[in-house]
Structures are given as C-alpha cells and as structure tokens.
Amino acid sequence: MFNDDFSEYRVNCLPWTVYAQALRRNPVLFLPVGALEQHGPHLPMACDAVFADAMAVRAAQQMNGLVLPVLTYGYKSQARSGGGQQFPGTTSLDGQTLTAMVQDVLREVFRHGVTRVVVLNGHVENQWFITEGIDLALREALPANPDLRVLRCEYWNYTPQSTLDAVFDGPFPGVDLEHAALLETSMMLALHPQLVRMDELPADDTGDFAGHDRYPPTGNGVPDSGVLAPASGASAEKGTLLINTTVEAMVKGLRQDLE
C-alpha cells in the first residue's frame, strides 16, 4: 500500500518528522479495520481490509486527514455474514484480542496528541469489539483530555439507497447476505481487477439460515462456495459508483460530527 495515489495520507509512508508536523493541524486520523476471511473462489481473502482502507484513504483525502495502517485481522467469521470459520484461510482473532488492539492503537495516537479519530470498519463481526476498545481507551484518556472524539463507522451504512437501487435489478438482500456477492465483487473489480477471478465466479446461490445460531457452529445454510448471495451482476462500473457515492455520503456525515 505504498505505491498508490494516497501515500501522502498514509502514516506508515511518512517520516516521523512529517507526521509530527502534520499533527499541528489537528487532522482527523482514520484507523481502518478489516479481516482475513474467505470471499468465495473468485475474490481475495483480504477484501474487508482492502475496502476499509480504500474508503479511509479517499475520505482522508477529502478531509485533509491521515490514515493508519489497516488492521488486517478481525473477529471470528459468522455463518450468516461471512460463511463461518470452517473455510481454510479464514484467520480470526478472539474478541478480547481485537478489543485490545484497538485500545492500544488509540492509546498511542492520543499520546501523539491526536484528538479526532475515525475507526472505519470493513467486517460486520468486528463492530462491538471495536466499540469496546474505543470505550476502554476513552475511559483512560478523557479525564485528562475531554476534547477527544472517536467515531466508529461501518462504511456500508453510508451507501445511498439510490445507489443500491441503481446497482440491484431486484431487492437488496441486506449487508450480511451480500458477503462476497454483487457489492464486494463490484468494488474489487473497480479497485483491483487483477485480483478478481471472474472465471471462478460461482453459480448464483443464497444462504438459507434459521432464525437462531447454533454452537458449535455447523455451517448449515452456507453455500459450498462461501458466497452468500448472487454475484453474477457485478461490474467495475457498479463498484466505482458504490465507492464514490459511499465516500461522498460518509465524508458529509463525518464532517458534521468532527468539524
């Protein structure tokens, strides 16, 4: 992630002296969080990290912010939103580990003098462990610095309904079932088409789950491919529309709370 158009916004691409100078303008600091999780036979397992990072750097560019390196491991994959842990390659963290990682990173950037942070999540299962990390970090830091603000954001919550209407011929199946399906395939085609194996695109299928979860999990209801909804309508054009309109809406929403 050094060789792209966003290197000047990436903390890991800057000398410490440039970073220290940038902090004087009180930038919004983005922490993308993803996962290493199967995304069918046609997509790379890094999807959640790639998308969180891509949204973060584009938002940072518009907000004159900075972006930390993406956390590339996430909480355990669940059947109804990621196919589950039974797929080789899906490599996950215990909840307390993810919580501690987020808490530690926030503790450090607060020490640097950062006061505005957006934790940008790209993996459904991460949400509440990120929240716990934020809560614990702020519990420590707020007494000494009451001006601290941290936002947690799932990028898909900002995708406009008009975009979803334009992308889907039928009804939107929901974020959980869209795992490795039309949305994520389209966005990867727009961002890194060389990583998409369209010749391996599975036949359209949809996960079929009970209204409860069972433990130990069995994988019941998960298609063999790991893709939870039809992906055959994916295209780079749809991916570009998804990314651009989502970032535009996200920046607008974040600015209302941070600026």
Buried (B, 14 or more C-beta within 10 A) or exposed (E): BEEEEBEEBBBEBBEEEEBEEBBEEEBBBBBBBBBBBBBBBBBBBBBBBBBBBBBBBBBBBBBEBBBBBBBBBBBBBBBBBBBBBBBEEBBBBEBEEBBBBBBEBBBEBBEEEBBBBBBBBBBBBBBEBBBBBBEBBBEEBEEEEEEBEBBBBBBBEBBBEEBBEEBBEEEBBEBBBBBBBBBBBBBBBBBBEEBBEEEEBBEBBBBEBEEEEEEEBEBEBBBEBBBBBBBEBBBBEBBBBBBEBBBBBBBEBBEEEBE
